[in-house]
Amino acid sequence: MAFFVKNYTFAVILVKNLVIVKKGKSRQGIIYRVFRAYLRFVHDKLFYRKSYRLNTCNIPKDGTPVLIASNHQNCLCDPVGVIVSFKDRKPSALARADVFSVHPLIGGILRKMGLLPAYRLTFDGEESLGKNKEVFNVSGNELVGGRSILIYPEGAHQDKHWLGDFSFGYTKMAFEAAELDDFRTEIFILPCCNHYSDYYGLQKDVLLCYGTPVSLMPFYELYKTKPRTAQRQVNTLVREQMNGMMLNITDLDNYGAVDFLRNTYGLGYAAKNGFRADCLPEKLESDRLFFESLEKAKAADSVSVQQVYDDTLKYEEGIRTLRISDSNFDHTPSWGAIFASIVAIVALFPVWLFSLWPNIIIYKVPELVLHRVKDKMFYNSFLYGISVLVTMPLLYTLTFVVVGVYVNVWVALVYALALPWLGLFAWHYSRYVAKTVRHIRFRRLARTDKLEALRHLRTMIYEKLNNILE
């Protein structure tokens, strides 16, 4: 425990001096710029395979009061994505209050990074809502001062690709901020969308898209007489934009089947409709079109579509039980190719062993915290947060010092710079081994009754979908 206390304390001291704030603008000190560059490097190069940032030209220039309203898909990873996408702003963010209570040191670090606790009736109780007044006052003054606040109108992260209900708290905050300045300052709400190829694990793809800023000034007079009506109209504009940028699978009863199909059948569907499945922005558009087509088909023949969903769940359970991949049915390497993969695995095994220090510790340490957290959506947030603030800087620095003392400083420097890439190698090597094992298992199961039954079920599902979506 002393290990974590010392390093969290160090992180708090570091973050405490990250930014110098002036009226109208957020002038970033050199420490903050370096820290954000570090966050961006880990985010773009190590944590995610590809990061897409769309319509950043819609971000108003520094000094413009902006409330960024975003969907909430992946806990801490959502605000980090916004922070690293900004070049001349340091946005503050409102986050669920219970995160601040995980540990006092964690709460302190989050506050110093610009995060503020937002208390919710459903999760924190009615007696806690009074604490929001102070938070809203701070945020309102930030807005009027020309800075930016990031907020999540859904009030909590979702564990699915869908858009939850909005609380009007964010519109209330924006209008009350304008009221602080007697409605002389034009405040904007900037819709924002997060989208992930996968919520869990490393080297996935992430997309961040900004909409068109909504000015509150045209609604000021209406707000003075009918505040709720003004908030409702602004909320409609913001929600419509957000819904138009993201994948919103509204059929929650069949979400599992739809989500599985878009990542299996949907790959061929994307290619058939002129989209690149390996490009997340295009895959997002394809998935939106795919779900829209499924909804139209369901409206015309709900029985047939529901049967496809039921069969899909059976098929998914079947391949999970056999521990194979859906892609094996389209392409499985020959025994010769599998043997070549095994040779490569054996040859690279010493490199993999060498790459484990200290990356295996960095990857495993978050699990010590996660066993106390029931919500699995926190996994990547803890993995990213603890790695960035604690284990990576500490263990990489320790490795540099030890090698520098016992070998020489130049070898230590080269080794330290190589550590992140060795970590990526270790990750991809492990995934490659797992993939090869699935190939072997699929080959061994060839022509068995269980596998043939799954193959038949898959063919039947795909044929039905081809007919339904024509």
VOGU-3710 file (C-alpha; in Angstrom, 3 decimals, decimal comma):
1> maffvknytf> 0,000/0,000/0,000  2,867/2,378/0,756  3,981/1,881/-2,853  0,685/3,246/-4,202  0,446/6,081/-1,650  3,886/7,433/-2,523  3,265/7,351/-6,248  -0,262/8,718/-6,129  1,055/11,547/-3,967  3,729/12,227/-6,575
11> avilvknlvi> 1,062/12,259/-9,306  -1,078/14,711/-7,323  1,873/17,095/-6,892  2,679/16,814/-10,592  -0,851/17,431/-11,850  -1,418/20,271/-9,364  0,802/22,581/-11,432  -0,265/21,536/-14,897  -2,162/24,606/-16,108  -2,149/28,377/-15,625
21> vkkgksrqgi> -5,621/29,884/-16,071  -6,279/33,420/-17,232  -9,544/35,226/-17,822  -10,973/34,166/-21,169  -8,308/31,632/-22,026  -6,503/28,614/-20,635  -2,823/29,320/-21,098  -1,109/25,996/-20,792  2,181/25,782/-18,973  5,020/23,635/-20,245
31> iyrvfraylr> 4,346/20,951/-17,620  0,753/20,557/-18,767  1,787/20,422/-22,431  4,333/17,704/-21,688  1,816/15,771/-19,589  -0,844/15,959/-22,319  1,688/14,880/-24,948  2,467/11,890/-22,729  -1,245/11,083/-22,403  -1,657/11,356/-26,182
41> fvhdklfyrk> 1,341/9,105/-26,853  0,054/6,349/-24,574  -3,511/6,808/-25,864  -2,726/6,862/-29,599  0,357/4,653/-29,885  0,155/2,092/-27,089  -3,377/1,781/-25,757  -5,328/2,011/-29,019  -4,422/0,647/-32,435  -5,958/3,596/-34,272
51> syrlntcnip> -7,495/6,835/-32,980  -9,855/8,798/-35,205  -10,805/12,415/-34,430  -13,482/13,811/-36,726  -14,706/17,383/-37,179  -12,214/18,943/-34,755  -12,659/22,091/-36,853  -16,043/22,440/-35,086  -14,325/23,102/-31,755  -14,700/26,857/-31,060
61> kdgtpvlias> -11,481/28,783/-30,617  -9,944/29,168/-27,174  -11,705/31,814/-25,110  -15,196/30,813/-26,300  -17,463/29,439/-23,549  -18,185/25,827/-24,520  -20,089/23,078/-22,739  -19,114/19,790/-24,394  -21,995/17,309/-24,144  -21,001/13,743/-24,956
71> nhqnclcdpv> -22,393/10,250/-24,935  -20,738/8,076/-22,284  -19,397/4,725/-23,425  -16,200/3,914/-21,554  -15,661/5,638/-18,178  -12,316/7,469/-17,859  -11,329/6,661/-21,446  -14,061/9,020/-22,708  -12,751/12,261/-21,112  -9,124/11,303/-21,839
81> gvivsfkdrk> -10,045/11,061/-25,526  -11,425/14,614/-25,421  -8,432/15,984/-23,488  -5,893/14,644/-25,977  -7,944/15,896/-28,951  -7,667/19,529/-27,811  -4,625/21,594/-28,750  -5,339/24,954/-27,134  -7,856/24,123/-24,404  -7,777/22,346/-21,079
91> psalaradvf> -11,375/21,220/-20,497  -12,749/20,485/-17,065  -15,066/17,496/-16,828  -17,953/16,400/-14,612  -17,712/12,728/-13,652  -19,876/10,398/-11,582  -19,303/11,143/-7,908  -18,836/7,539/-6,773  -15,571/7,309/-8,734  -14,094/9,937/-6,411
101> svhpliggil> -14,872/7,762/-3,385  -12,973/4,660/-4,594  -9,935/6,007/-2,701  -9,127/9,506/-1,337  -5,908/9,682/-3,339  -7,719/8,728/-6,550  -10,348/11,384/-5,838  -7,608/13,962/-5,270  -5,866/13,135/-8,534  -9,125/13,328/-10,491
111> rkmgllpayr> -9,854/16,778/-9,062  -6,386/18,062/-9,879  -6,817/16,826/-13,435  -9,886/19,043/-13,780  -12,586/16,467/-13,021  -15,434/17,474/-10,740  -17,943/15,132/-9,027  -21,537/15,141/-10,290  -24,064/13,675/-7,849  -27,033/11,719/-9,214
121> ltfdgeeslg> -30,348/10,887/-7,594  -30,363/7,254/-8,773  -26,854/6,417/-7,597  -25,970/8,889/-4,829  -29,312/9,534/-3,143  -31,491/12,622/-2,802  -29,499/14,019/0,140  -26,376/14,291/-2,020  -27,959/16,415/-4,746  -27,390/19,613/-2,786
131> knkevfnvsg> -23,659/19,197/-3,338  -24,196/19,795/-7,054  -24,890/23,481/-6,374  -21,262/24,186/-5,533  -20,052/22,114/-8,498  -22,420/23,919/-10,872  -21,293/27,306/-9,542  -17,660/26,451/-10,207  -18,522/25,138/-13,672  -20,690/28,161/-14,460
141> nelvggrsil> -17,898/30,560/-13,618  -15,534/28,493/-15,759  -17,919/28,797/-18,714  -18,498/32,535/-18,354  -14,739/32,919/-18,113  -14,420/31,542/-21,636  -13,316/28,041/-20,809  -14,791/24,616/-21,525  -16,631/22,021/-19,444  -17,134/18,394/-20,466
151> iypegahqdk> -20,324/16,741/-19,259  -22,242/13,521/-19,894  -26,009/14,129/-20,036  -26,779/10,418/-19,629  -25,470/10,675/-16,065  -23,653/7,324/-16,219  -21,686/5,304/-18,740  -23,474/2,707/-20,828  -22,231/-0,824/-21,353  -23,718/-0,983/-24,830
161> hwlgdfsfgy> -23,727/1,006/-28,059  -26,878/2,956/-27,311  -27,913/6,410/-26,152  -29,512/6,595/-22,726  -31,964/9,173/-21,381  -30,647/12,707/-20,865  -30,893/14,699/-17,681  -31,539/18,419/-18,201  -28,800/19,226/-15,691  -26,346/20,167/-18,419
171> tkmafeaael> -28,749/22,649/-20,071  -29,579/24,068/-16,639  -25,874/24,573/-15,963  -25,325/26,307/-19,308  -28,267/28,709/-18,949  -27,434/29,502/-15,322  -23,875/30,269/-16,411  -25,249/32,753/-18,948  -27,423/34,225/-16,229  -24,346/34,928/-14,098
181> ddfrteifil> -23,282/37,443/-16,732  -26,814/38,797/-17,270  -27,024/36,898/-20,587  -24,355/39,057/-22,232  -22,024/36,131/-22,966  -22,776/33,729/-25,798  -22,408/30,175/-24,545  -22,227/27,154/-26,849  -23,034/23,489/-26,339  -20,832/21,254/-28,481
191> pccnhysdyy> -22,270/17,754/-29,136  -19,648/15,008/-29,020  -19,653/11,273/-29,760  -17,383/8,446/-28,561  -17,297/5,123/-30,375  -15,110/2,065/-29,711  -14,455/-1,026/-31,807  -14,276/-2,907/-28,489  -14,583/-1,724/-24,887  -12,037/-4,128/-23,435
201> glqkdvllcy> -8,349/-4,811/-23,906  -5,531/-3,076/-25,739  -4,978/-2,205/-29,391  -8,594/-1,599/-30,290  -9,842/1,365/-32,350  -11,488/4,511/-30,977  -13,379/7,323/-32,676  -14,228/10,795/-31,382  -16,544/12,987/-33,443  -17,647/16,582/-32,800
211> gtpvslmpfy> -20,942/18,016/-33,992  -21,975/21,587/-34,773  -21,931/23,950/-31,756  -25,398/24,983/-30,562  -25,570/28,619/-29,480  -27,770/29,340/-26,455  -28,118/33,027/-27,285  -31,255/32,564/-29,475  -32,909/30,867/-26,471  -32,043/33,452/-23,803
221> elyktkprta> -35,334/35,377/-24,007  -37,389/32,177/-23,966  -35,404/30,952/-20,956  -36,255/34,098/-18,966  -39,969/33,303/-19,135  -40,092/29,557/-19,827  -36,803/28,021/-18,662  -37,932/24,410/-18,987  -39,146/24,927/-22,550  -35,836/26,522/-23,552
231> qrqvntlvre> -33,895/23,671/-22,001  -36,099/21,113/-23,721  -35,596/22,703/-27,156  -31,824/22,921/-26,747  -31,696/19,341/-25,454  -33,576/18,155/-28,550  -31,027/19,799/-30,848  -28,073/18,346/-28,944  -29,530/14,847/-28,678  -30,455/14,744/-32,378
241> qmngmmlnit> -26,877/15,572/-33,333  -25,414/13,039/-30,927  -27,770/10,327/-32,146  -26,775/11,131/-35,735  -23,075/10,604/-34,998  -23,134/7,367/-33,001  -24,317/3,780/-33,192  -27,546/3,697/-31,221  -28,874/0,138/-30,984  -32,270/0,859/-29,480
251> dldnygavdf> -33,492/-2,753/-29,559  -32,039/-3,591/-26,152  -34,002/-6,837/-25,892  -32,030/-8,179/-28,854  -28,856/-6,182/-28,322  -26,603/-9,231/-27,880  -27,690/-10,746/-31,196  -27,454/-7,465/-33,109  -24,025/-6,681/-31,670  -22,725/-10,144/-32,549
261> lrntyglgya> -24,129/-9,981/-36,080  -22,638/-6,577/-36,853  -19,190/-7,931/-35,964  -19,575/-11,152/-37,979  -22,119/-10,946/-40,795  -21,625/-7,179/-40,676  -18,072/-7,456/-42,021  -19,318/-8,824/-45,333  -22,279/-6,440/-45,222  -19,874/-3,501/-44,987
271> akngfradcl> -17,850/-4,638/-48,001  -21,028/-5,280/-49,984  -22,183/-1,707/-49,349  -18,863/-0,065/-50,181  -17,480/0,399/-46,656  -14,077/-0,657/-45,326  -14,625/-2,839/-42,282  -11,100/-2,124/-40,981  -11,724/1,645/-40,917  -13,745/2,488/-37,797
281> peklesdrlf> -15,532/5,602/-39,163  -16,698/3,601/-42,196  -17,553/0,562/-40,073  -19,639/2,849/-37,855  -21,612/4,076/-40,866  -22,059/0,507/-42,069  -23,264/-0,626/-38,630  -25,739/2,233/-38,486  -27,099/1,244/-41,910  -27,143/-2,429/-40,894
291> feslekakaa> -29,192/-1,806/-37,746  -31,528/0,557/-39,597  -32,146/-2,183/-42,185  -32,779/-4,743/-39,459  -35,325/-2,436/-37,803  -37,157/-1,936/-41,108  -37,184/-5,685/-41,694  -38,446/-6,286/-38,163  -41,288/-3,824/-38,690  -42,294/-5,719/-41,841
301> dsvsvqqvyd> -41,830/-9,267/-40,477  -41,020/-9,371/-36,783  -41,339/-13,177/-36,543  -38,645/-13,906/-39,135  -36,208/-11,351/-37,740  -36,758/-12,548/-34,181  -36,023/-16,104/-35,315  -32,717/-14,880/-36,773  -31,870/-13,232/-33,454  -32,713/-16,395/-31,500
311> dtlkyeegir> -30,629/-18,549/-33,860  -27,761/-16,076/-33,624  -27,625/-16,421/-29,846  -27,569/-20,216/-30,194  -24,755/-19,959/-32,700  -22,776/-17,535/-30,514  -23,121/-19,867/-27,535  -22,009/-22,763/-29,707  -18,742/-21,207/-30,887  -18,066/-19,978/-27,340
321> tlrisdsnfd> -18,516/-23,521/-26,018  -16,153/-24,944/-28,653  -13,747/-22,010/-28,101  -13,419/-21,203/-31,780  -13,898/-18,035/-33,810  -16,617/-17,203/-36,320  -13,926/-16,182/-38,798  -12,661/-19,789/-38,860  -15,655/-20,758/-40,984  -14,578/-18,337/-43,717
331> htpswgaifa> -10,875/-18,977/-43,543  -8,783/-21,387/-41,520  -5,088/-21,850/-42,348  -3,944/-25,242/-43,573  -1,997/-27,556/-41,296  1,125/-26,421/-43,142  0,406/-22,746/-42,382  -0,404/-23,619/-38,770  2,924/-25,457/-38,475  4,706/-22,368/-39,803
341> sivaivalfp> 2,921/-20,289/-37,149  4,078/-22,689/-34,437  7,674/-22,414/-35,664  7,419/-18,607/-35,513  5,946/-18,789/-32,008  8,783/-21,021/-30,791  11,435/-18,831/-32,443  10,050/-15,642/-30,899  9,424/-17,136/-27,472  12,723/-15,828/-25,990
351> vwlfslwpni> 11,890/-12,333/-27,250  8,472/-12,614/-25,627  10,042/-13,621/-22,300  12,440/-10,685/-22,565  9,553/-8,300/-23,297  7,549/-9,272/-20,213  9,535/-7,068/-17,821  8,019/-4,794/-16,609  5,045/-4,859/-18,990  3,402/-7,919/-17,443
361> iiykvpelvl> 3,299/-6,080/-14,099  1,875/-2,938/-15,724  -0,911/-4,986/-17,276  -1,680/-7,063/-14,189  -1,571/-4,386/-11,434  -5,018/-2,925/-12,319  -6,516/-6,333/-11,569  -5,587/-5,787/-7,905  -8,032/-2,861/-7,871  -10,633/-4,287/-10,225
371> hrvkdkmfyn> -11,562/-7,208/-8,001  -13,272/-4,625/-5,768  -15,267/-3,165/-8,669  -18,365/-4,927/-9,961  -18,795/-2,838/-13,116  -16,602/-4,422/-15,810  -16,731/-1,168/-17,800  -14,130/0,186/-15,382  -11,526/-2,290/-16,629  -9,931/-0,219/-19,395
381> sflygisvlv> -10,221/2,957/-17,330  -8,211/1,448/-14,488  -5,781/-0,146/-16,933  -5,141/3,199/-18,620  -5,250/5,393/-15,512  -3,031/3,289/-13,246  -0,598/2,557/-16,059  -0,238/6,203/-17,091  -0,031/7,706/-13,606  1,775/4,993/-11,661
391> tmpllytltf> 3,171/1,779/-13,070  4,602/2,936/-16,408  6,532/5,996/-15,144  7,660/4,185/-11,996  8,750/0,858/-13,505  10,220/2,322/-16,691  12,249/4,809/-14,628  13,342/2,063/-12,225  14,455/-0,092/-15,146  16,425/2,817/-16,636
401> vvvgvyvnvw> 18,198/3,474/-13,333  19,079/-0,174/-12,664  20,418/-0,794/-16,182  22,241/2,531/-16,095  23,989/1,613/-12,834  24,916/-1,965/-13,727  25,538/-1,573/-17,486  25,776/1,996/-18,840  23,519/4,971/-19,359  23,289/4,651/-23,165
411> valvyalalp> 22,178/1,035/-23,047  19,725/2,028/-20,309  18,326/4,839/-22,467  17,858/2,622/-25,523  16,270/-0,105/-23,404  13,927/2,347/-21,659  12,792/3,805/-25,000  12,188/0,281/-26,320  10,078/-0,837/-23,341  6,696/0,456/-24,655
421> wlglfawhys> 7,252/-1,277/-28,007  8,344/-4,451/-26,276  5,096/-4,270/-24,340  3,163/-4,065/-27,619  5,109/-7,029/-28,944  4,242/-9,057/-25,833  0,563/-8,231/-26,278  0,433/-9,105/-29,990  2,490/-12,256/-29,451  -0,002/-13,463/-26,820
431> ryvaktvrhi> -2,913/-12,719/-29,145  -1,164/-14,540/-31,998  -0,644/-17,630/-29,829  -4,329/-17,609/-28,830  -5,359/-17,239/-32,481  -3,143/-20,136/-33,522  -4,624/-22,317/-30,772  -8,125/-21,524/-32,094  -7,017/-22,538/-35,595  -5,682/-25,846/-34,280
441> rfrrlartdk> -8,849/-26,493/-32,309  -11,008/-25,748/-35,357  -8,960/-28,103/-37,529  -9,218/-30,869/-34,934  -12,994/-30,409/-34,789  -13,370/-30,617/-38,574  -16,174/-32,928/-39,706  -17,420/-33,518/-36,162  -21,176/-33,373/-35,671  -20,987/-30,365/-33,346
451> lealrhlrtm> -18,970/-28,296/-35,784  -21,073/-29,287/-38,777  -24,234/-28,359/-36,869  -22,783/-24,931/-36,150  -21,714/-24,522/-39,775  -25,235/-25,362/-40,922  -26,791/-22,946/-38,411  -24,437/-20,157/-39,524  -25,254/-20,751/-43,196  -28,978/-20,672/-42,438
461> iyeklnnile> -28,639/-17,382/-40,474  -26,646/-15,735/-43,254  -29,080/-16,883/-45,950  -32,030/-15,519/-43,988  -30,254/-12,216/-43,463  -29,446/-11,989/-47,177  -33,153/-12,436/-47,983  -34,364/-10,131/-45,209  -31,989/-7,281/-46,061  -32,441/-7,348/-49,836
//
